[in-house]
Amino acid sequence: MNDVSRAEIISFNTDNDAVCAASARISTTEGNSAEIFLKSQNNEKNGGLIRKVLASGHRSVIEHAVFTVALTNVSVYVEQFFIESRLASFTVKSRRYVDFSNTGYYTPNLSAQSAAVYKEYMDAAFSAYARLLELDVPKEDARFLLPYSFFSNFYCTMNARELINLINSIRNGRGKHIEELQNIAEQLIEQLQRIFPCIAEEFFERVDGEFDGEIAVSDKMTLLGESETGKVELVNAPKEPAKLLEIALNATGESAKTPRELLGERRPRALEQLSYSFLIKDVTLAGITHIVRHRMQSVIVPPIETAVPSRRVVLPKTVEQNPKAREIYEQTLAKCDRLLAEALNNDELRRYIQYFALSGNLLDVMTTMNARELLLFIRLRACSRAQWEVRGIAERMLALLREDYPELFGLYGPSCFVLGSCPEGRMCCGKQREMLGKFGFKK
């Protein structure tokens, strides 16, 4: 087992048991909330009470216990697994701005023969990434050659209920055959049992996972240019959005508001009643991270393992238009493709096929967002400073939304368009006039 990857709880409530026990008592105990908390401090009955409430199925009480975890030198595959948790906060090291040439990568325990194939694959990808940077290819495009074994370092903050759900998903769910994830889960359990012992019974017994080995492999590698990726379909929308919004506004006592007035509110909660579902085709794994970090959505991401055998990879313009860079890019993909074939025919390496995924591999994802979250998503992602792939996706989503409900979504766009000014400060692109012209909407 590789022992480099670490998960360390670096911050937590100092009175976890008292806070959670007080929340368990408040519904059945006389007195105000402050008094009940004072009575719960240093109360030897706290642990037993919390266990009893959890056993009865009322797990919301442990949501008041919050933990911040520092994940050190874990693979980006682990990062992706974590950030798909909706009820959590994350801050990751940006691949758009940080050079990952020397970060290293996760290596599972392998036989000498398998390890040689694994190392050759990873070293080839990292070497090509560094060479692309030397040719002034932007980091955000060179990263498409980074394999999903490369080390990530990030912070996540979760309440106890969500953290337990994540750990149990690793031990017995879709992460049960991933040794690195199992190692991370065991580290967290050991710390949680020491810090917050009354939740020990919440961890399900680990079920060993066996990789089934069923992988459908495409018969050829396909390179897709920027214009061919990130296609968007609006697959579900309210039938009468204007009527639904009117009903929502009536419920809040704000029926007189126009869409423009509503967007000017600090809390446009009526927009949450309008939900839209999108199918986004051929998104890079790197691009998926820009999408899933938005918390208030329901998003479906296929297993990363399925991206590898599909053999579909993006070809960014900065590489396509640079002959030397394109040569490196295509030669590296060809070499990686040959080594991938070896790995897929090796029972030992097939268990670790997720680490062979390249950040430029393509998948289809589906997401459902309400109009309030779409306002934030499009404000941030349609901005000229956003990464080109997610910016294109945001613009295509907006175009479909404007067709569906122009009175509302004609007011959506990047922050400078919606707010009338740029919030980026010294990072402002200086193209507000151009952006206003680009997103100006006419029915």
C-alpha positions as CSV (number, residue, x, y, z in Angstrom):
1,M,0.0,0.0,0.0
2,N,1.4,3.4,-1.0
3,D,1.7,5.4,2.3
4,V,2.4,8.8,0.8
5,S,-1.2,9.8,0.4
6,R,-2.5,11.4,3.7
7,A,-5.7,12.7,5.1
8,E,-5.4,14.7,8.2
9,I,-8.2,16.4,10.2
10,I,-6.6,19.8,10.9
11,S,-9.6,21.5,12.4
12,F,-12.9,20.5,14.2
13,N,-15.4,21.8,16.8
14,T,-13.7,21.7,20.2
15,D,-17.1,20.8,21.7
16,N,-18.4,18.3,19.2
17,D,-20.2,16.1,21.7
18,A,-21.7,19.0,23.6
19,V,-23.0,20.7,20.5
20,C,-24.5,17.6,19.1
21,A,-25.9,16.4,22.4
22,A,-27.5,19.8,22.9
23,S,-29.1,19.6,19.5
24,A,-30.4,16.2,20.5
25,R,-31.9,17.6,23.8
26,I,-33.4,20.8,22.5
27,S,-36.6,19.3,21.1
28,T,-37.6,17.6,24.4
29,T,-35.9,19.7,27.1
30,E,-37.2,22.8,28.8
31,G,-35.1,26.0,28.6
32,N,-33.5,28.0,25.9
33,S,-30.8,26.9,23.5
34,A,-27.9,28.6,25.4
35,E,-29.0,27.0,28.7
36,I,-29.3,23.6,27.1
37,F,-25.8,23.9,25.6
38,L,-24.3,24.9,29.0
39,K,-25.9,21.8,30.6
40,S,-24.5,19.7,27.9
41,Q,-20.9,20.8,28.4
42,N,-18.7,18.1,30.1
43,N,-21.8,16.0,30.5
44,E,-20.9,12.3,30.7
45,K,-24.2,11.3,29.2
46,N,-23.5,13.1,25.9
47,G,-22.0,10.1,24.1
48,G,-24.7,7.7,25.0
49,L,-27.4,10.2,24.0
50,I,-25.9,10.8,20.6
51,R,-25.5,7.0,20.0
52,K,-29.2,6.5,21.0
53,V,-30.4,9.3,18.6
54,L,-28.3,8.0,15.8
55,A,-29.6,4.4,16.3
56,S,-33.1,5.8,16.0
57,G,-32.2,7.1,12.5
58,H,-32.1,10.8,13.4
59,R,-28.6,11.7,12.0
60,S,-29.1,15.4,11.6
61,V,-27.8,16.0,15.1
62,I,-24.2,15.2,14.0
63,E,-24.4,17.8,11.2
64,H,-23.4,20.3,13.9
65,A,-19.9,18.7,14.1
66,V,-17.7,20.0,11.4
67,F,-14.3,18.8,10.3
68,T,-11.7,20.3,7.9
69,V,-9.4,17.7,6.3
70,A,-6.1,18.4,4.6
71,L,-5.4,15.9,1.9
72,T,-1.7,15.6,1.0
73,N,-0.3,14.0,-2.0
74,V,-3.4,12.1,-3.0
75,S,-4.1,11.3,-6.6
76,V,-6.4,13.7,-8.5
77,Y,-8.6,10.7,-8.8
78,V,-9.2,10.9,-5.1
79,E,-9.8,14.6,-5.4
80,Q,-12.5,14.0,-8.0
81,F,-14.1,11.4,-5.8
82,F,-14.2,13.8,-2.9
83,I,-15.4,16.9,-4.7
84,E,-18.5,15.1,-6.0
85,S,-19.8,15.3,-2.5
86,R,-22.5,18.1,-2.6
87,L,-22.6,19.0,1.1
88,A,-19.0,20.1,1.5
89,S,-16.6,22.9,0.8
90,F,-13.4,22.5,-1.2
91,T,-10.3,24.5,-2.1
92,V,-7.9,22.9,-4.6
93,K,-4.6,23.8,-6.2
94,S,-5.4,25.3,-9.6
95,R,-4.0,23.5,-12.6
96,R,-4.6,26.7,-14.6
97,Y,-1.9,28.6,-12.7
98,V,0.4,26.1,-10.9
99,D,3.1,24.1,-12.7
100,F,2.6,20.4,-11.9
101,S,5.8,19.2,-13.7
102,N,7.5,18.1,-10.4
103,T,4.5,17.2,-8.2
104,G,4.9,13.5,-8.7
105,Y,2.3,10.8,-9.0
106,Y,0.6,8.0,-7.0
107,T,2.1,4.5,-7.6
108,P,0.3,1.5,-6.3
109,N,2.1,-1.6,-5.2
110,L,2.8,-3.6,-8.4
111,S,5.0,-6.4,-9.6
112,A,8.2,-5.3,-11.3
113,Q,6.8,-6.0,-14.8
114,S,3.6,-4.1,-14.2
115,A,5.4,-1.2,-12.4
116,A,7.6,-0.8,-15.4
117,V,4.6,-0.3,-17.7
118,Y,2.9,2.0,-15.2
119,K,6.1,4.2,-14.7
120,E,6.7,4.4,-18.5
121,Y,3.2,5.7,-19.1
122,M,3.2,8.2,-16.3
123,D,6.7,9.5,-17.0
124,A,5.9,9.9,-20.7
125,A,2.8,12.0,-19.9
126,F,4.7,14.2,-17.3
127,S,7.6,14.7,-19.6
128,A,5.3,15.9,-22.5
129,Y,3.5,18.2,-20.1
130,A,6.8,19.9,-19.1
131,R,7.9,20.2,-22.8
132,L,4.6,21.8,-23.7
133,L,5.1,24.4,-21.0
134,E,8.6,25.1,-22.4
135,L,6.8,25.8,-25.8
136,D,4.6,28.4,-24.0
137,V,1.5,26.3,-24.2
138,P,-0.8,27.6,-21.4
139,K,-0.8,25.4,-18.3
140,E,-4.6,25.0,-18.7
141,D,-4.0,23.3,-22.0
142,A,-0.8,21.4,-21.2
143,R,-2.6,19.8,-18.3
144,F,-4.7,17.7,-20.7
145,L,-1.8,15.3,-20.8
146,L,-1.6,15.0,-17.0
147,P,-2.7,11.5,-15.9
148,Y,-5.1,11.0,-13.1
149,S,-2.4,9.6,-10.9
150,F,-0.8,13.0,-10.4
151,F,-0.6,14.3,-6.8
152,S,-3.2,16.8,-5.7
153,N,-3.3,18.7,-2.4
154,F,-6.5,20.3,-1.2
155,Y,-8.7,21.1,1.8
156,C,-12.3,20.0,2.3
157,T,-14.7,20.8,5.1
158,M,-17.6,18.6,5.9
159,N,-20.0,18.0,8.7
160,A,-19.8,14.6,10.4
161,R,-22.9,13.2,8.6
162,E,-21.5,13.9,5.1
163,L,-18.0,12.8,6.1
164,I,-19.4,9.5,7.4
165,N,-21.4,9.1,4.1
166,L,-18.3,9.7,2.1
167,I,-16.2,7.2,4.1
168,N,-18.9,4.5,3.8
169,S,-19.2,5.1,0.1
170,I,-15.5,4.4,-0.1
171,R,-15.6,1.3,2.0
172,N,-18.7,-0.3,0.6
173,G,-19.7,1.7,-2.5
174,R,-18.1,2.7,-5.7
175,G,-14.7,3.2,-4.1
176,K,-14.5,-0.2,-2.5
177,H,-12.0,-1.6,-5.0
178,I,-9.7,1.5,-4.9
179,E,-6.8,0.8,-2.5
180,E,-5.7,4.4,-2.3
181,L,-9.3,5.5,-1.3
182,Q,-9.5,2.7,1.3
183,N,-6.2,3.9,2.8
184,I,-7.6,7.4,3.1
185,A,-10.9,6.1,4.6
186,E,-9.0,4.1,7.3
187,Q,-6.9,7.2,8.2
188,L,-10.0,9.3,8.6
189,I,-11.8,6.6,10.7
190,E,-8.9,6.3,13.1
191,Q,-8.9,10.1,13.7
192,L,-12.7,10.4,14.0
193,Q,-12.9,7.5,16.5
194,R,-10.3,9.4,18.6
195,I,-11.8,12.9,18.2
196,F,-15.5,12.0,18.2
197,P,-15.9,8.4,19.5
198,C,-19.7,8.4,19.8
199,I,-20.0,8.0,16.0
200,A,-17.9,4.8,15.8
201,E,-21.0,2.6,15.1
202,E,-21.8,4.7,12.0
203,F,-19.0,3.2,10.0
204,F,-20.1,0.1,8.2
205,E,-17.9,-2.9,8.1
206,R,-15.6,-2.7,5.1
207,V,-16.6,-5.0,2.2
208,D,-13.6,-5.9,0.0
209,G,-14.2,-4.9,-3.6
210,E,-13.2,-6.9,-6.6
211,F,-12.6,-5.1,-9.9
212,D,-14.9,-6.9,-12.4
213,G,-12.5,-6.3,-15.2
214,E,-15.3,-5.6,-17.7
215,I,-14.0,-2.7,-19.8
216,A,-15.4,-1.8,-23.3
217,V,-12.6,-0.5,-25.3
218,S,-13.0,1.7,-28.4
219,D,-11.4,0.5,-31.5
220,K,-9.5,3.7,-32.2
221,M,-8.3,6.9,-30.6
222,T,-10.2,10.1,-31.5
223,L,-8.9,13.6,-31.2
224,L,-11.6,16.3,-30.9
225,G,-10.9,20.0,-31.5
226,E,-12.2,22.7,-29.2
227,S,-15.3,23.4,-31.3
228,E,-16.3,19.7,-31.2
229,T,-16.3,19.4,-27.4
230,G,-18.7,20.6,-24.7
231,K,-21.9,20.4,-26.8
232,V,-25.0,21.1,-24.7
233,E,-28.6,19.8,-24.8
234,L,-31.4,21.2,-22.7
235,V,-33.2,18.0,-21.8
236,N,-35.7,19.3,-19.3
237,A,-37.3,22.7,-18.5
238,P,-40.4,24.0,-16.8
239,K,-43.4,24.0,-19.3
240,E,-44.6,27.4,-18.1
241,P,-41.6,29.1,-16.5
242,A,-43.2,32.6,-16.4
243,K,-46.3,31.2,-14.6
244,L,-44.2,29.2,-12.2
245,L,-42.1,32.2,-11.3
246,E,-45.2,34.3,-10.8
247,I,-46.6,31.7,-8.4
248,A,-43.2,31.6,-6.5
249,L,-43.2,35.4,-6.2
250,N,-46.7,35.4,-4.9
251,A,-45.7,32.9,-2.3
252,T,-42.9,35.3,-1.2
253,G,-45.2,38.3,-1.3
254,E,-43.2,39.8,-4.2
255,S,-45.6,39.2,-7.1
256,A,-45.1,42.7,-8.5
257,K,-41.4,42.1,-9.2
258,T,-40.2,42.0,-12.8
259,P,-37.3,39.6,-13.8
260,R,-34.9,42.6,-13.9
261,E,-36.0,43.7,-10.4
262,L,-35.7,40.1,-9.1
263,L,-32.1,39.8,-10.4
264,G,-31.2,42.9,-8.5
265,E,-32.2,41.3,-5.2
266,R,-29.5,39.9,-2.9
267,R,-31.6,36.8,-2.3
268,P,-33.7,36.0,-5.5
269,R,-35.1,32.9,-3.9
270,A,-38.1,32.6,-6.3
271,L,-35.6,31.6,-9.0
272,E,-34.9,28.4,-7.1
273,Q,-38.3,27.1,-8.3
274,L,-37.2,27.0,-11.9
275,S,-35.1,23.9,-12.6
276,Y,-33.3,23.0,-15.9
277,S,-31.4,19.8,-16.8
278,F,-28.6,19.7,-19.3
279,L,-26.7,17.0,-21.0
280,I,-23.1,18.1,-21.7
281,K,-21.3,15.9,-24.2
282,D,-17.6,15.4,-24.6
283,V,-16.3,17.3,-21.5
284,T,-12.7,16.8,-20.6
285,L,-12.0,15.4,-17.1
286,A,-10.3,18.7,-16.4
287,G,-13.4,20.6,-17.5
288,I,-15.6,18.4,-15.3
289,T,-13.8,19.7,-12.2
290,H,-14.9,23.3,-13.1
291,I,-18.5,22.1,-13.3
292,V,-18.8,19.9,-10.2
293,R,-17.3,22.4,-7.8
294,H,-20.6,24.3,-8.0
295,R,-22.4,22.9,-4.9
296,M,-26.1,23.6,-5.6
297,Q,-26.7,21.2,-8.4
298,S,-27.5,17.6,-9.0
299,V,-24.7,16.3,-11.3
300,I,-24.1,12.9,-12.7
301,V,-20.5,12.0,-13.7
302,P,-19.7,8.6,-15.1
303,P,-16.9,6.6,-13.4
304,I,-13.5,8.1,-14.4
305,E,-12.5,4.5,-15.4
306,T,-14.9,4.7,-18.4
307,A,-13.0,7.7,-19.9
308,V,-9.8,5.7,-20.4
309,P,-11.0,3.0,-22.9
310,S,-13.2,5.4,-24.8
311,R,-9.9,6.8,-26.2
312,R,-11.4,10.2,-26.9
313,V,-9.1,13.2,-26.2
314,V,-9.3,16.9,-26.7
315,L,-6.9,18.8,-29.0
316,P,-6.7,22.4,-27.7
317,K,-6.2,25.2,-30.2
318,T,-2.9,26.3,-28.6
319,V,-1.5,22.9,-29.3
320,E,-3.2,22.4,-32.7
321,Q,-1.8,25.7,-34.0
322,N,1.8,25.0,-32.8
323,P,3.4,22.4,-35.0
324,K,6.1,21.4,-32.5
325,A,3.6,21.2,-29.6
326,R,1.2,19.2,-31.7
327,E,3.9,16.7,-32.6
328,I,4.7,16.2,-28.9
329,Y,1.0,16.0,-28.0
330,E,0.2,13.4,-30.7
331,Q,3.3,11.3,-30.2
332,T,2.7,11.2,-26.4
333,L,-0.9,10.2,-26.9
334,A,0.2,7.4,-29.3
335,K,2.8,6.1,-26.8
336,C,0.3,6.3,-24.0
337,D,-2.3,4.5,-26.1
338,R,0.2,1.7,-26.8
339,L,1.0,1.3,-23.1
340,L,-2.7,1.5,-22.2
341,A,-3.3,-1.5,-24.5
342,E,-0.6,-3.4,-22.4
343,A,-2.3,-2.3,-19.2
344,L,-5.7,-3.4,-20.3
345,N,-4.3,-6.9,-21.1
346,N,-2.6,-7.1,-17.7
347,D,-4.9,-8.3,-14.9
348,E,-2.9,-6.5,-12.2
349,L,-2.9,-3.1,-14.0
350,R,-6.6,-3.3,-15.0
351,R,-7.3,-2.8,-11.3
352,Y,-5.7,0.6,-11.5
353,I,-6.9,1.7,-14.8
354,Q,-8.4,5.0,-13.3
355,Y,-4.8,6.3,-13.0
356,F,-4.3,5.9,-16.7
357,A,-7.0,8.5,-17.4
358,L,-5.7,11.7,-18.9
359,S,-7.1,15.0,-18.0
360,G,-7.9,15.6,-21.6
361,N,-10.1,12.4,-21.9
362,L,-13.7,13.1,-22.6
363,L,-16.9,12.1,-20.9
364,D,-20.6,13.1,-21.0
365,V,-22.1,14.5,-17.9
366,M,-25.6,15.6,-16.9
367,T,-26.5,18.4,-14.5
368,T,-29.7,19.9,-13.1
369,M,-29.5,23.5,-11.7
370,N,-32.2,25.9,-10.6
371,A,-32.3,29.4,-12.1
372,R,-30.6,31.0,-9.1
373,E,-27.6,28.7,-9.3
374,L,-27.6,29.2,-13.1
375,L,-27.3,32.9,-12.5
376,L,-24.1,32.4,-10.5
377,F,-22.7,29.7,-12.8
378,I,-23.2,31.8,-15.9
379,R,-21.9,35.0,-14.2
380,L,-18.7,33.3,-13.3
381,R,-18.2,30.9,-16.2
382,A,-19.3,33.2,-19.1
383,C,-16.6,35.7,-17.9
384,S,-13.7,36.2,-20.3
385,R,-11.3,35.1,-17.6
386,A,-13.0,31.7,-17.2
387,Q,-11.2,28.6,-18.7
388,W,-12.1,28.4,-22.4
389,E,-13.9,25.0,-22.2
390,V,-16.3,25.8,-19.3
391,R,-16.8,29.3,-20.8
392,G,-18.0,27.7,-24.0
393,I,-20.3,25.4,-22.1
394,A,-21.8,28.3,-20.1
395,E,-22.4,30.3,-23.3
396,R,-24.1,27.4,-25.0
397,M,-26.3,26.8,-21.9
398,L,-27.2,30.5,-21.9
399,A,-28.2,30.4,-25.5
400,L,-30.6,27.5,-24.9
401,L,-32.0,29.2,-21.8
402,R,-32.6,32.4,-23.7
403,E,-34.6,30.5,-26.4
404,D,-36.7,28.9,-23.6
405,Y,-37.4,31.9,-21.5
406,P,-36.0,35.1,-23.0
407,E,-37.7,37.5,-20.6
408,L,-35.6,36.1,-17.7
409,F,-32.5,34.6,-19.3
410,G,-32.0,37.6,-21.6
411,L,-30.8,39.3,-18.4
412,Y,-28.2,36.5,-17.7
413,G,-24.6,36.8,-18.7
414,P,-21.1,37.4,-17.2
415,S,-20.9,39.6,-14.0
416,C,-20.2,42.8,-15.9
417,F,-23.3,42.3,-18.0
418,V,-25.6,41.4,-15.1
419,L,-24.2,43.8,-12.5
420,G,-23.2,46.6,-14.8
421,S,-19.6,46.5,-13.5
422,C,-16.8,44.0,-13.1
423,P,-16.1,42.6,-9.6
424,E,-12.6,41.3,-10.5
425,G,-10.8,44.4,-9.5
426,R,-7.2,44.6,-10.9
427,M,-7.8,41.2,-12.6
428,C,-10.5,42.8,-14.8
429,C,-10.1,42.0,-18.5
430,G,-10.9,45.6,-19.5
431,K,-13.4,44.4,-22.1
432,Q,-16.7,45.4,-20.5
433,R,-17.9,47.3,-23.6
434,E,-17.1,44.3,-25.8
435,M,-18.8,41.9,-23.3
436,L,-21.9,44.0,-23.1
437,G,-22.2,44.0,-26.9
438,K,-21.6,40.2,-27.0
439,F,-24.3,39.4,-24.4
440,G,-26.7,42.2,-25.2
441,F,-30.0,40.5,-25.8
442,K,-32.7,41.4,-28.3
443,K,-36.0,39.4,-28.5
